[in-house]
């Protein structure tokens, strides 16, 4: 094959719903293994350090149940696909409480976009600082793919942002170099 034919070869298409679902299944498999390891570790600590006492076992059980409930709540919130328009960008300051040991009050920033969906609902989405400044603009149409936290622009052929971790992508990227998420084609999720 000549160098000329390699340069003109068509690029691989961006991912569709099936490829994204495969990625999410793999990620869920790793999360299940992590959950099992944490549960076994909590039980082992309760048995060894807590000497098998009922209070130690109950505490380990509470930790495992709380972790499971938080995971299910986050999954339920993320599993929704919606399309909408960015109506506002916002930066909120979050101040930590001052402790006796720490005389300096730490201030963190939370970067948000507010989206009005096509169904009329208002969504508040937390995004990274650089994504807020460089990627989203007010009035632009976005799609949030179920299972992935970051909404993507509908106006371009290549999203330019990873829908999983928020990293910026080159126009020829087909997977994110940071989290290995396939780059979705936003128009295939409408």
C-alpha positions in Angstrom: 0.0 0.0 0.0 1.4 3.4 -0.9 1.7 6.3 1.5 -0.8 8.2 -0.6 -3.5 5.6 -0.2 -2.9 5.5 3.5 -3.4 9.2 3.8 -6.7 9.2 1.9 -8.2 6.2 3.7 -11.5 7.1 5.4 -11.4 7.5 9.1 -13.1 5.0 11.3 -16.6 6.1 12.2 -17.4 7.5 15.6 -19.1 5.2 18.1 -22.8 4.6 18.2 -25.1 3.3 21.0 -23.8 -0.3 20.8 -20.2 0.7 21.2 -21.0 3.0 24.2 -23.1 0.2 25.8 -20.1 -2.2 25.5 -17.8 0.3 27.1 -20.3 0.9 29.9 -20.7 -2.9 30.5 -16.9 -3.3 30.8 -16.7 -0.4 33.2 -19.6 -1.8 35.3 -17.8 -5.2 35.4 -14.7 -3.5 36.9 -16.9 -1.6 39.4 -18.6 -4.8 40.5 -15.2 -6.4 41.2 -14.1 -3.2 43.1 -17.4 -3.4 45.2 -16.8 -7.1 46.0 -13.2 -6.4 47.1 -14.4 -3.5 49.4 -17.1 -5.8 50.9 -14.6 -8.6 51.5 -12.2 -6.1 53.0 -14.8 -4.6 55.3 -15.9 -8.1 56.5 -12.2 -9.1 57.1 -11.6 -6.0 59.1 -14.7 -6.7 61.2 -13.7 -10.2 61.8 -10.0 -9.6 62.5 -9.8 -6.1 64.1 -13.3 -6.3 65.5 -12.8 -9.8 66.7 -16.1 -10.9 65.2 -18.2 -8.9 67.6 -21.7 -8.1 66.4 -21.1 -4.3 66.5 -18.1 -4.6 64.2 -20.0 -6.9 61.8 -23.0 -4.5 61.8 -20.7 -1.5 61.0 -19.2 -3.4 58.1 -22.7 -4.3 56.9 -23.7 -0.6 57.1 -20.7 0.5 55.1 -21.4 -2.1 52.3 -25.1 -1.2 52.2 -24.4 2.6 52.1 -21.9 2.1 49.3 -24.4 0.0 47.3 -27.2 2.6 47.8 -24.9 5.5 46.8 -23.8 3.6 43.7 -27.4 2.8 42.6 -28.4 6.4 43.1 -25.5 7.7 41.0 -26.2 5.1 38.3 -29.9 6.0 38.2 -29.0 9.7 37.7 -26.5 9.0 35.0 -28.6 6.5 33.0 -30.8 9.2 31.4 -30.3 10.4 27.8 -31.5 13.9 27.0 -31.1 16.7 24.5 -31.3 20.4 25.3 -29.9 23.9 25.1 -27.3 25.5 27.4 -29.0 28.4 29.0 -26.4 29.5 31.6 -22.8 28.8 32.8 -22.1 29.2 36.5 -19.1 29.0 38.9 -20.0 28.4 42.6 -17.7 28.8 45.5 -17.7 26.0 48.0 -16.1 27.0 51.4 -14.9 24.4 53.8 -15.7 24.8 57.4 -12.9 26.3 59.5 -11.4 23.8 61.9 -9.4 24.6 65.0 -6.2 23.2 63.5 -6.6 25.0 60.2 -6.8 28.8 60.3 -7.1 29.2 56.6 -10.5 28.6 55.0 -10.1 26.6 51.7 -12.3 27.7 48.8 -13.1 25.4 45.9 -15.0 26.1 42.8 -17.8 24.0 41.3 -18.3 24.6 37.5 -21.8 24.1 36.2 -23.9 24.4 33.1 -27.6 24.8 33.2 -29.5 23.1 30.4 -33.2 23.3 29.4 -34.1 20.0 27.8 -36.5 19.5 24.9 -39.0 18.2 27.4 -38.8 21.4 29.4 -36.9 20.1 32.4 -33.9 22.1 33.8 -30.7 20.1 34.3 -27.7 21.3 36.3 -24.5 19.5 35.2 -21.1 19.7 36.9 -18.3 20.1 34.4 -14.5 20.7 34.6 -13.1 24.2 34.6 -11.5 24.0 31.2 -14.6 22.4 29.7 -16.8 25.2 31.0 -14.5 27.9 29.6 -13.5 26.4 26.3 -16.2 24.0 25.2 -19.8 25.1 26.2 -21.4 28.2 25.0 -24.8 29.6 25.9 -27.5 28.9 23.4 -25.7 25.8 22.0 -27.5 22.4 21.7 -26.1 19.5 23.6 -26.9 15.8 24.1 -26.2 13.9 27.3 -25.7 10.2 26.6 -27.1 7.7 29.2 -24.3 6.3 31.4 -21.8 9.1 30.6 -21.7 12.3 32.7 -20.6 15.0 30.2 -23.0 16.4 27.6 -21.7 16.8 24.1 -22.3 19.5 21.4 -24.7 18.5 18.7 -23.4 21.2 16.3 -20.1 19.5 15.2 -19.2 16.3 13.5 -16.7 15.4 16.2 -17.6 16.2 19.8 -14.0 17.3 20.8 -14.7 16.4 24.4 -14.7 12.9 26.1 -18.2 12.2 27.4 -16.8 10.0 30.1 -13.9 12.0 31.7 -14.1 15.4 30.1 -10.7 15.4 28.4 -10.3 17.4 25.2 -9.8 15.2 22.1 -8.1 15.8 18.8 -10.3 15.6 15.7 -8.8 12.3 14.6 -9.3 10.6 18.0 -11.7 7.6 18.0 -11.1 6.7 21.7 -10.1 8.9 24.7 -6.4 8.4 25.5 -7.1 9.0 29.2 -10.1 6.7 30.0 -10.4 4.6 26.8 -14.0 5.6 26.2 -15.0 5.4 22.5 -15.8 8.8 21.0 -19.5 8.9 20.4 -21.2 10.5 17.4 -23.6 12.9 19.1 -26.0 12.8 16.1 -26.6 9.1 16.6 -28.1 9.6 20.0 -31.0 11.9 19.1 
